[in-house]
Amino acid sequence: MERKDYGASLLVACLIRVPSEVIKQRAQVSPSSTTYHMLASTLRQEGFRGLYRGYKSTVLREIPFSLVQFPLWEFLKDLWSWKQSRPVDSWQAAVCGAFAGGFAAAVTTPLDVAKTRIMLAKAGSSTAGGNVLLALNDVWRTHGVTGLFAGIVPRITAISLGGFIFLGAYDKARRLLL
C-alpha cells in the first residue's frame, strides 16, 4: 500500500473504530450497562458527536504507532533474513510482527492512556474537549510516570498477539499471491 493511501486508510479505519471503542470502554467502566444501553445513553446525552469523542486522539496515537511498528517489522525481518542467509519464513515474519507490535504498543501507551481518558471523560469537562496534551499533563500531575504507562502489560500482550497473527497472515498471503 502506498504511503499516501495508508494515511487515508488510517483516517477511514478510525471513523469505524472510534465509535465502537467509545462504547466498549464506557461499557467496561459500567459493567451493569449493556452495550445497547451505553450506545443509547451516549446518543441521548452527547448526540452523534459523542460517538466520535477521541477521534483526533485515536489518530494521534495510530500515526506514531504505525511509524514505529511497520519499519521495525521490516527491519527485524531483514535482520533475521541476513542472519540466516535466506528470506524469513512466514512464521518468522509473524514473530517479527509480534515484537514490532509490542514495542510500538509500549512506546505509544501514554497516547493510548490520553485517548482513553478523553473517551471516558464526563461530557463538558476540559478533558472531554479532546486536547491530548492536556490529558497527558493531567495524568502526569495526578499519577506520574506510572499513570502514563497504565495498562502497558495487557496492551503489549494483546498487540503482540495481534502483530503475530495479522502480520504473519499478511506475509503468508502476500507470498501466496506473488
C-alpha positions in Angstrom: 0.0 0.0 0.0 1.4 3.4 -0.9 2.1 5.8 1.9 -0.4 8.4 0.7 -3.1 5.7 0.6 -2.1 4.5 4.1 -2.9 7.9 5.7 -6.3 7.9 4.1 -6.9 4.3 5.2 -6.0 5.1 8.8 -8.4 8.0 8.9 -11.2 5.9 7.5 -10.4 3.0 9.8 -10.7 5.4 12.8 -14.1 6.5 11.6 -15.2 2.9 12.1 -13.1 2.0 15.1 -13.7 5.1 17.3 -17.5 4.7 17.9 -17.0 1.0 18.8 -14.1 1.9 21.1 -16.1 4.6 22.9 -19.0 2.3 23.5 -16.7 -0.6 24.5 -14.7 1.5 27.0 -17.8 3.0 28.6 -19.4 -0.4 28.9 -16.2 -1.7 30.6 -16.4 1.0 33.3 -20.2 0.5 33.8 -20.4 -3.3 33.8 -24.1 -3.2 34.7 -24.9 -1.4 31.4 -25.4 -3.3 28.2 -23.7 -2.2 25.0 -27.1 -1.1 23.6 -27.7 0.9 26.8 -24.3 2.6 26.5 -24.9 3.4 22.9 -28.4 4.9 23.6 -27.1 6.8 26.6 -24.2 8.3 24.6 -26.5 9.3 21.8 -29.1 10.8 24.2 -26.5 12.7 26.3 -24.0 13.8 23.6 -25.6 13.1 20.3 -23.8 11.6 17.3 -20.7 13.6 18.1 -20.3 11.7 21.4 -19.6 8.5 19.4 -16.6 10.3 17.9 -15.1 11.7 21.1 -11.5 10.8 21.0 -11.3 10.6 17.2 -8.4 13.0 17.0 -6.6 11.4 19.9 -7.0 8.0 18.3 -5.5 9.2 15.0 -2.7 10.9 17.0 -2.0 7.5 18.6 -2.2 5.5 15.4 0.2 7.6 13.4 3.3 7.1 15.7 2.2 3.5 16.4 2.4 2.8 12.6 5.6 4.8 12.2 7.2 2.6 14.8 5.6 -0.8 14.0 5.9 -1.2 10.3 9.5 0.0 9.8 10.6 -2.1 12.8 8.8 -5.1 11.4 10.6 -4.7 8.1 14.0 -4.1 9.9 13.6 -7.2 12.1 12.7 -9.4 9.0 15.7 -8.0 7.1 18.0 -8.7 10.1 16.7 -12.2 10.6 17.0 -12.9 6.9 20.6 -11.6 6.9 21.5 -13.7 9.9 20.2 -16.9 8.3 21.3 -16.0 4.8 17.8 -16.6 3.3 14.4 -14.9 3.3 12.4 -15.3 6.5 9.5 -17.8 6.6 6.0 -16.5 7.3 6.2 -17.8 10.9 9.4 -15.8 11.4 7.7 -12.7 9.9 4.9 -13.3 12.4 7.4 -13.4 15.3 8.9 -10.1 14.0 5.4 -8.7 13.8 4.8 -9.6 17.5 8.0 -7.9 18.6 7.4 -4.8 16.4 3.8 -4.5 17.6 4.7 -5.0 21.2 7.4 -2.3 21.1 5.1 0.1 19.2 2.4 -0.6 21.8 4.9 0.2 24.7 6.1 3.5 23.3 2.6 4.7 22.4 1.0 3.7 25.7 0.9 7.3 27.0 -1.1 8.3 23.9 -3.5 5.4 24.5 -4.0 6.5 28.1 -4.8 10.0 26.9 -7.2 8.7 24.3 -9.0 6.6 26.9 -9.2 9.5 29.3 -10.7 11.7 26.6 -13.3 9.0 25.6 -14.3 8.4 29.2 -14.3 12.0 30.4 -17.5 13.5 31.7 -19.3 15.4 28.9 -18.5 19.1 29.0 -15.3 18.6 31.1 -12.0 20.0 29.9 -10.6 16.5 29.2 -13.7 15.7 27.0 -12.6 18.6 24.8 -10.0 16.2 23.3 -6.8 18.0 24.0 -4.2 15.2 24.2 -1.5 17.4 25.8 -4.0 18.5 28.5 -5.0 14.9 29.2 -1.3 13.8 29.3 -0.5 16.6 31.7 -3.4 15.8 34.0 -2.3 12.1 34.1 1.3 13.2 34.8 0.3 15.6 37.6 -2.0 13.1 39.3 -0.3 9.7 38.7 3.2 10.4 37.4 5.0 8.1 35.0 3.2 5.0 36.2 -0.1 6.7 35.2 1.2 7.4 31.7 2.0 3.8 31.3 -1.1 2.3 33.0 -2.2 -0.9 31.3 1.1 -1.4 29.4 1.3 -5.1 30.0 -2.1 -6.1 28.7 -1.6 -3.6 25.8 1.7 -5.1 24.8 0.3 -8.6 25.2 -2.7 -8.0 23.0 -0.9 -6.0 20.4 2.0 -8.5 20.2 -0.5 -11.3 19.7 -2.3 -9.2 17.0 1.0 -8.4 15.3 1.9 -12.1 15.3 -1.4 -13.1 13.7 -2.1 -10.2 11.3 1.4 -9.5 10.1 2.2 -13.2 9.8 -1.0 -13.8 7.9 -0.3 -10.8 5.7 3.1 -12.1 4.9 1.8 -15.6 4.1 -1.0 -14.2 1.9 1.5 -11.9 0.1 3.7 -14.9 -0.6 0.8 -16.9 -1.9 -0.3 -14.1 -4.2 3.1 -13.2 -5.6 
